Amino acid sequence: MVQRLFWWVKGETHCPYIGGHTEAVDFVDHFRGEGEAFYFNWEERWIRDEGYMKIAPNASTTC
């Protein structure tokens, strides 16, 4: 979810909230290969590049 930052001065905001948007995508960050006894996690850079970096731009432009 993309959120905007707000600053409060004496209880008032400098930037009023004008809307929001949520983007949800199925994303598997761990897996277990066929015949394997243990689960494996994807590398952090793969999650960043293939997951967040493909979801966040659409969410921010839609918002």
N, C-alpha and C positions, 0 to 999 in steps of 0.2 A: 504494500500500500504506500502510495506517495503522499506525504504529509507536508504541509507548509509550516514554516516556523512563525511563531507569534512572540511579540515582545509586549509585556505589560508595564504600563506606567500608571501608578495610582489606580489600578484596577481596570484600565481601559487598554484596548489593543491598538497598536499602530497599523496593523494589517488585518482588516476584517476577513473572516472566513467567507469565501464565495462559492465553495463547492469542493467536491472530492471524487475520487475514482478508485476502485479496487480491481486489480487484475489477478485472476486465479488460473494457474496452469498446473496440470499434473506433471510432477517432476520427481523422478526416483533418484535419491542421493546415496543409496546403498543397494547392494544386490548379493545374491548367492548363486553361484554357478551351478549348473546341473551336476549332481554327484559330489558337490563340495560340502564339507561339514560346517564351514564357517561363513559368516557374512563378510562382505568387503565394502569399504567406503570408497567413493570416488575421490580423486584428488581435489583439493580445494580450488585449484585453478580451473579445473574442468567444470566444477559447479558454478564458479564465477562466470567463466566465459560462455558456457553453453546454457546455463540456467538464468542467473540474475541479469546478465548483460543482454539477454534477448527478451526478457520480460519487462524490465524497468523502462527502457525507452518508449515502448508502446503505452505503458501506464502514465508516464510523465507527459507525453504529448496529448493523450486523451484528456488528462486532467486540465 
